[in-house]
Each structure stands twice: as C-alpha cells, then as structure tokens.
Amino acid sequence: MVIHRLDVNNTMLAVIDVQNDFCSPNGTMGKRGKDLTQIDPAVNNINNLMTVAEWNMVPTIVVRTEHSLEVDSYEWRYRFSDRLGKQEYPVAPNCVPGTWGAQYYNLTIPDSAHVVTKYRYSALSSKAFREYAYSTNARSIIFCGVTTDICVLSSAINAVDLDFLSSIISDASAAYSQSEQEESLGVFRRNFGSVYSSEEVLNHWENGTESLVQKHS
C-alpha cells in the first residue's frame, strides 16, 4: 500500500511555540532586537491550516514551551557556556509559566486540537507529545511554528529518529532572518524529509491530489 505523507488519514499537524515571548514585539525576543517580519504571515497560515485540518479530521497538536527553575537543569541554563555557573539564570528565560510571555500569540486553536507543554527544543522530548502522536496512528507529522531553525527543525529531525515521515511547512514557519530560514529548510530537505508550502498542504487535503512536484519526494 502506498501512503502519501500528506494524506488526511495518515498525518498529524504539529504547531510549535507560537507564544508571545517568541513572536510579539513586546516579548523577550522582540526586545532583544530580533527581526519578527516573518512571524505574522506564518501565524496567519498556521491558523488557516488548523481550521482546514479540523474540517478534514487531521489530528492537530499545539505545543508550548515553558521554562523555570523547576524544569531547567544547570546544563540547560548554561548550554552556551564553557562551564556551569551559579544558581541563577545567565540570561532571563523565555516563557515563564503564568506570564504573558508564555501565552499563545494570535492563535485561534480549534476545540479538537490537543495541547501539550515541552521544556526543551524538540516537541518530541515531551512524553505527552509522543503519546498523543502514537495514539493517532499517524505515520507522518507535518511541523510548523517558531522558530524554523531551532524548535521546528529539532522537532522535525527528532520525528525522523522515531520513525515518522516528517515534513516542514515553509511559509507557516518563521525564523528571525531569511538566511536562517533558508539554511534550516535546506538542511532538512537535503537530509531528513520534505518541505511544503501551506498551499500545497491545503490543496492536498482539499483535493486529495497525488500530483505534488517531484522535488518533494
């Protein structure tokens, strides 16, 4: 039996870290001067994808990050340093539980979506994510969200290691620069899975077409 990685009966949509600290000009990354121009167009496409996924009964999982002393190890807090440091954070963390920064950014989440929390880059580091993915019997996971080069990419690669077909939706994912966007999508496309536009995904869900261009094979 031939299975296409976008078929509604075989795939799951995963939305990664669309939260104020990563996406809003008033969030931690915006205040650090990150370029947010890719964010809003990507979020618009994500909301459209979630709506059409619900219409087609495609399971959707929405993932949020949280960081606090309870879940962040010394090694995590000092992952950019040559040696471990003091008890406190070297840089204030993103998405602290209970704060505005941890809340979703302009997402309209369908009632049917499943929501989980992660504490590291990859969504598949979350036991709840893995359990839900296995419960759907999906053979394929398509990823979108923020940022393409960090949490989206690490999640999509991790999915391959757990024997899922893995894809990234290019214009429903955002990085803080065009070079980071293109480099990460290129690495993924060359070595791990497929990259689609949101239009290609929606066309497949709505029409069931098998005529996607060969560059994605």
C-alpha angles and dihedrals in degrees: 000000000000115000121194113211092231098048110129092230094054108036142074129204117226121194113197130207103325092166136141097252091057100035114027124083085231093052126097095266094046090051089051088060100256118162106249099179093113094052106078097045089049093049091050089054092046092054090050091049092050091051094050091042089058091049089053095041092243107159111245126199120191114202126200129187125225129184130191140134088269094063105021115086125208088255092054095047092049098036091126095047133089091230141015116271141193129318095269127078115268087217125020109263127245124240101017110191114264095018130115089243092064093054122101119271114231094320123151101203116198118234089241094058119108115226125207137170126228131190102199137044100274119067088213090065083077113089089206090057093050093047092050093046091052091046091059092054087225115166092193136044123198115200133206137157139072132010110008095198098045123025098012093047096044091048093049092049092047089053090058090053088055091052100256122135101247132204138169125214103223102203093040090057126069138199130185094252137025091239092055089048095050096041095051094046089048093052091049095046093049098046115016120023149315133317119209137175118240089247091058092050093047092046090053093048093046099040105023089226121171093193100100114144118272094242088082096055 
